[in-house]
């Protein structure tokens, strides 16, 4: 019985904690592709349906992988509500580095929602953790994103300070690429403060590092920044070469670079060159704002050239492009709002399911506990009764032994009064009777008796519930021990019984119902009833109130 409840409890616990195998396989595949093919990894992770219904461990892993893929593919982070849940799991089960990364991603998600104060709090918490554990590389990234946060809020001095911190930690971590980008970002802050010589030195240092690494994407980015410095310094040719170098290393960056060259020539009133690079800027680009900026640049050039109709045409196209961009962004916001709504609905439903599951689990545990306590108490009472019976039985057997010894002593003395001997024999008979009754009552509460009744309740005729040879060996042993020499007493009183009658007599000591006896013998109820009646007739039991076992006990006491 206890094993059944334990199995039920473990089954409920297993189903409440089981993992989604398909989601695990997808995450394994995405993790393998994360470095070599982050776009595919992102698509695989985004394709997992309802990740919020995964268990805590799986969901936390999904969030971490999704944000890593989103970072590499320039997509949005997971939602803050999702990352809060993942952060909670990693806080108790993840490494310090994992806790720091999930904190960084949560901060970036807050920034995407324009929630700068919560983002700052999360960044600071992650920063304190990484500094304490001397995780210099991730500390550098956290400082960089904190600097970006100060850029949003236009706190220039704080922005520069955090970029400088980032550069320091990247250098400690020997992350040369990120160190170069940090120098580039510091340089940009000095451009804004008109400290151009300092900005140039930092940008040239960054360019030297990234060029040594032969990183084409990095070279393109820093060359663009170098062009901005030269442009601010009024060095037209150097700025031009830097922008052209940036375009040659980064195909997707050629549009913004050509637009920068067009603006450079426009500022120096070289309108033909400005038009040339403006035309070259009309190419595919990842920068969403380049198309509208290009049209506005065309408006400025033609306005400067006093070609008002063409300038007006460019201006109209510029407004149309901005409206189109606004509409597309608004559409994205609507889709995002729909996704958020579906997410909140899924989370709410998932919480309801979890609460229901926990309630069911608690109810099942309580039921199992009460049932276990009930059966333990019942079993304890049975064992207590058996113990008391055994004590009483031992006393009666000791009393019987003493009486037998006294009778033998008295019989040796011929002059002794026969009345005293008769009295002792009567006491001896009563003691024997009490012993037999106690043993028979103990037999009714024995494990074998309980098993026979249980098999009769749950079994079906013709199945394994039928008594085996080994069962009959146990039955005979217990009955013969409880009521010794009963077969001899019956043969003296009635005569020899058939094997079938003897079996019926043995089973009568267990006080079984007719249905149970039929199942154990592999008979129908009607056949079992007829078998009992034949045995009663052979034993000459007329009174229906007298049980076969009681009749056998009475006959045994007579010998």
KEDRENPA-309991 format. One line per field, with one value per residue (C-alpha): residue in one letter; x, y, z. Coordinates in steps of 0.25 Angstrom, whole numbers. Layout:
KEDRENPA-309991
lumtor <- A|...
X <- X|...
Y <- Y|...
Z <- Z|...
This chain:
KEDRENPA-309991
lumtor <- X|X|X|X|X|X|X|X|X|X|X|X|X|X|X|X|X|X|X|X|X|X|X|X|X|X|X|X|X|X|X|X|X|X|X|X|X|X|X|X|X|X|X|X|X|X|X|X|X|X|X|X|X|X|X|X|X|X|X|X|X|X|X|X|X|X|X|X|X|X|X|X|X|X|X|X|X|X|X|X|X|X|X|X|X|X|X|X|X|X|X|X|X|X|X|X|X|X|X|X|X|X|X|X|X|X|X|X|X|X|X|X|X|X|X|X|X|X|X|X|X|X|X|X|X|X|X|X|X|X|X|X|X|X|X|X|X|X|X|X|X|X|X|X|X|X|X|X|X|X|X|X|X|X|X|X|X|X|X|X|X|X|X|X|X|X|X|X|X|X|X|X|X|X|X|X|X|X|X|X|X|X|X|X|X|X|X|X|X|X|X|X|X|X|X|X|X|X|X|X|X|X|X|X|X|X|X|X|X|X|X|X|X|X|X|X|X|X|X|X|X|X|X|X|X|X|X|X|X|X|X|X|X|X|X|X|X|X|X|X|X|X|X|X|X|X|X|X|X|X|X|X|X|X|X|X|X|X|X|X|X|X|X|X|X|X|X|X|X|X|X|X|X|X|X|X|X|X|X|X|X|X|X|X|X|X|X|X|X|X|X|X|X|X|X|X|X|X|X|X|X|X|X|X|X|X|X|X|X|X|X|X|X|X|X|X|X|X|X|X|X|X|X|X|X|X|X|X|X|X|X|X|X|X|X|X|X|X|X|X|X|X|X|X|X|X|X|X|X|X|X|X|X|X|X|X|X|X|X|X|X|X|X|X|X|X|X|X|X|X|X|X|X|X|X|X|X|X|X|X|X|X|X|X|X|X|X|X|X|X|X|X|X|X|X|X|X|X|X|X|X|X|X|X|X|X|X|X|X|X|X|X|X|X|X|X|X|X|X|X|X|X|X|X|X|X|X|X|X|X|X|X|X|X|X|X|X|X|X|X|X|X|X|X|X|X|X|X|X|X|X|X|X|X|X|X|X|X|X|X|X|X|X|X|X|X|X|X|X|X|X|X|X|X|X|X|X|X|X|X|X|X|X|X|X|X|X|X|X|X|X|X|X|X|X|X|X|X|X|X|X|X|X|X|X|X|X|X|X|X|X|X|X|X|X|X|X|X|X|X|X|X|X|X|X|X|X|X|X|X|X|X|X|X|X|X|X|X|X|X|X|X|X|X|X|X|X|X|X|X|X|X|X|X|X|X|X|X|X
X <- 0|11|18|6|5|19|18|6|14|26|18|11|25|31|20|20|35|37|44|40|49|47|50|63|67|65|73|84|84|83|95|104|100|102|116|117|102|95|84|80|81|72|62|62|60|49|42|40|25|21|35|28|22|35|40|49|62|58|52|65|73|64|65|80|82|72|78|92|87|79|92|100|89|85|71|63|65|55|44|47|37|43|57|53|48|61|69|62|66|80|81|79|85|94|109|113|116|102|96|104|100|85|86|93|82|71|77|78|63|59|67|59|46|52|52|66|65|62|73|83|79|81|94|100|96|102|115|116|116|126|136|135|138|148|141|148|142|127|130|135|122|114|122|120|105|104|112|101|91|98|98|83|82|92|101|114|124|118|118|132|136|129|135|149|145|141|154|162|154|155|170|171|163|172|160|167|155|146|157|159|144|144|155|147|135|143|148|134|131|144|139|126|134|143|156|159|174|171|160|169|180|170|163|177|181|168|170|184|179|167|176|186|175|170|156|148|136|144|153|140|134|147|150|137|140|153|146|137|149|156|143|142|156|154|164|156|165|168|153|150|161|155|141|145|153|141|133|143|143|128|118|106|113|116|102|105|120|116|105|116|125|114|111|126|127|114|120|132|122|127|113|116|125|114|103|113|114|99|96|106|99|86|89|84|88|85|83|68|71|80|69|62|75|80|68|69|84|79|69|81|90|79|75|89|90|77|69|56|47|57|60|45|44|55|48|35|42|49|35|29|41|40|25|28|38|29|18|27|32|17|14|26|20|7|12|21|9|1|13|14|-1|0|12|5|-7|2|9|-4|-10|3|3|-12|-7|4|-4|-14|-3|3|-11|-13|1|-2|-15|-9|2|-8|-17|-5|-1|-14|-16|-2|-5|-18|-13|-1|-10|-19|-6|-1|-14|-14|1|-3|-14|-5|5|-5|-11|3|6|-7|-4|9|2|-8|2|11|-2|-5|9|8|-6|-1|11|1|-8|4|9|-5|-7|5|-1|-12|-18|-20|-35|-40|-48|-36|-30|-43|-43|-29|-32|-44|-35|-25|-37|-41|-26|-25|-38|-33|-20|-27|-37|-25|-17|-29|-32|-17|-19|-30|-21|-9|-2|-7|-21|-20|-14|-25|-36|-29|-27|-42|-46|-37|-36|-45|-48|-38|-27|-14|-23|-25|-18|-4|2|11|-1|-7|6|5|-10|-8|4|-3|-16|-9|-1|-14|-22|-13|-18|-32|-32|-30|-42|-51|-47|-51|-64|-69|-59|-50|-52|-49|-38|-48|-55|-41|-38|-52|-49|-35|-41|-52|-42|-40|-54|-55|-67|-73|-69|-55|-54|-59|-49|-37|-42|-44|-59|-72|-80|-90|-80|-73|-86|-90|-76|-78|-92|-86|-75|-85|-94|-82|-79|-93|-94|-109|-109|-107|-101|-89|-77|-69|-56|-64|-69|-55|-50|-61|-57|-42|-45|-51|-39
Y <- 0|10|7|10|24|26|23|32|43|41|41|54|60|54|60|73|75|67|74|77|68|75|88|83|77|90|98|88|90|105|105|98|108|120|124|119|123|132|135|121|119|131|126|112|119|128|116|109|111|116|116|122|108|101|97|107|101|100|114|120|113|118|132|132|126|135|147|143|140|153|160|154|157|171|167|171|164|155|163|168|159|147|151|154|139|134|143|137|123|127|134|120|110|118|122|136|138|133|142|154|151|150|163|170|165|169|183|184|179|191|201|196|199|213|209|215|215|200|197|205|198|184|188|193|180|172|181|179|164|163|172|164|151|158|155|166|163|163|175|182|179|184|197|199|198|207|217|215|218|231|234|233|242|252|251|252|252|239|233|236|230|217|215|218|207|198|200|197|184|179|181|173|162|163|165|174|175|181|189|196|199|205|214|218|221|229|237|240|247|256|260|265|273|278|272|267|264|255|249|246|240|230|227|224|215|207|207|201|190|186|186|177|167|168|169|175|179|185|192|198|203|210|215|222|228|233|239|247|252|257|263|271|275|280|270|267|257|249|248|244|233|228|228|220|211|208|205|196|187|188|186|189|201|207|215|223|225|231|240|245|248|255|263|266|272|279|286|290|295|284|281|272|263|264|259|248|242|245|236|225|225|220|206|195|197|192|207|210|225|226|226|238|245|243|250|261|263|264|275|282|281|285|297|301|300|309|297|300|290|278|282|282|269|263|269|263|249|251|253|241|233|237|235|221|218|223|214|202|205|207|194|187|194|188|174|176|180|167|159|165|162|148|146|152|143|131|134|136|123|116|122|117|103|103|107|96|86|90|89|76|72|77|70|57|58|61|49|40|44|43|29|25|29|22|9|10|13|1|-8|-3|-7|-20|-23|-18|-27|-39|-35|-35|-49|-54|-50|-56|-69|-70|-69|-80|-89|-87|-90|-102|-108|-106|-113|-125|-126|-125|-136|-145|-143|-145|-158|-164|-163|-174|-169|-155|-151|-153|-140|-132|-139|-137|-122|-120|-127|-118|-106|-113|-114|-99|-95|-103|-97|-83|-86|-91|-79|-70|-76|-77|-62|-59|-67|-58|-46|-52|-47|-59|-57|-42|-46|-57|-46|-36|-46|-50|-35|-31|-44|-51|-65|-73|-63|-64|-62|-77|-84|-90|-102|-93|-86|-99|-102|-89|-91|-105|-101|-89|-96|-109|-100|-93|-105|-118|-132|-127|-137|-148|-143|-142|-156|-161|-154|-154|-163|-161|-148|-146|-137|-127|-127|-125|-113|-107|-109|-102|-90|-89|-85|-72|-67|-64|-60|-69|-61|-60|-75|-77|-68|-75|-89|-85|-88|-81|-76|-87|-98|-93|-92|-107|-111|-104|-111|-125|-123|-118|-130|-140|-133|-134|-119|-116|-102|-92|-82|-92|-90|-102|-97|-96|-110|-115|-107|-114|-128|-125|-121|-134|-143
Z <- 0|4|-10|-17|-11|-13|-28|-29|-23|-31|-44|-41|-37|-50|-59|-52|-55|-68|-79|-93|-101|-115|-109|-103|-116|-123|-113|-114|-129|-128|-118|-128|-138|-130|-133|-148|-152|-142|-152|-153|-138|-135|-145|-138|-124|-129|-135|-121|-119|-105|-98|-86|-84|-82|-68|-61|-65|-80|-80|-74|-84|-95|-91|-90|-104|-110|-105|-109|-123|-123|-119|-131|-141|-136|-132|-120|-106|-100|-92|-78|-72|-78|-74|-60|-59|-65|-55|-43|-48|-51|-37|-30|-40|-50|-49|-46|-61|-65|-55|-60|-75|-72|-64|-75|-85|-75|-75|-90|-91|-81|-90|-102|-95|-91|-76|-73|-58|-56|-67|-59|-46|-53|-59|-46|-39|-50|-50|-35|-37|-48|-41|-28|-36|-46|-58|-66|-80|-76|-67|-80|-87|-75|-75|-90|-89|-77|-85|-96|-86|-82|-97|-97|-85|-91|-79|-87|-75|-69|-83|-85|-71|-74|-88|-81|-70|-81|-89|-76|-73|-88|-87|-74|-81|-93|-102|-112|-122|-111|-106|-119|-120|-106|-111|-123|-114|-104|-117|-121|-107|-109|-123|-116|-107|-118|-113|-127|-125|-113|-121|-133|-125|-119|-132|-139|-127|-129|-144|-142|-133|-142|-154|-148|-145|-160|-155|-167|-160|-149|-159|-166|-153|-148|-162|-162|-148|-153|-165|-155|-147|-160|-165|-152|-153|-167|-174|-186|-193|-181|-177|-192|-191|-178|-183|-195|-187|-178|-191|-196|-184|-181|-192|-184|-179|-192|-192|-180|-184|-197|-191|-181|-193|-200|-187|-187|-201|-199|-187|-195|-206|-216|-221|-233|-224|-214|-224|-229|-215|-212|-224|-219|-206|-212|-209|-200|-185|-171|-167|-166|-167|-178|-189|-183|-179|-194|-199|-189|-194|-208|-204|-197|-210|-220|-211|-210|-225|-226|-233|-225|-233|-231|-217|-214|-221|-212|-199|-203|-205|-192|-184|-191|-187|-173|-173|-179|-168|-157|-162|-163|-149|-144|-151|-143|-130|-133|-136|-123|-115|-120|-117|-103|-101|-105|-96|-84|-87|-88|-75|-68|-73|-70|-56|-54|-59|-49|-38|-41|-42|-29|-22|-28|-24|-10|-9|-14|-4|7|3|2|16|22|15|20|34|34|29|39|50|46|45|58|65|58|63|77|77|72|83|94|89|89|103|107|99|106|119|116|110|123|131|123|125|140|140|133|143|154|148|146|161|166|158|164|178|178|191|185|184|170|171|171|159|152|155|150|137|136|137|127|117|119|117|104|99|102|95|83|82|84|73|64|66|64|51|46|48|41|29|21|25|21|7|5|7|-1|-13|-12|-13|-25|-32|-43|-45|-53|-51|-42|-30|-29|-18|-21|-15|-7|-2|3|10|18|21|26|35|41|44|49|58|63|65|66|63|58|47|57|65|53|49|62|62|48|40|28|20|5|1|-4|10|17|8|12|27|26|19|29|40|32|32|17|10|0|-12|-7|-5|-19|-25|-17|-21|-36|-35|-37|-25|-27|-27|-15|-7|-11|-6|7|9|6|16|27|24|26|39|43|46|46|53|42|53|56|47|42|49|62|61|58|71|79|74|76|91|94|91
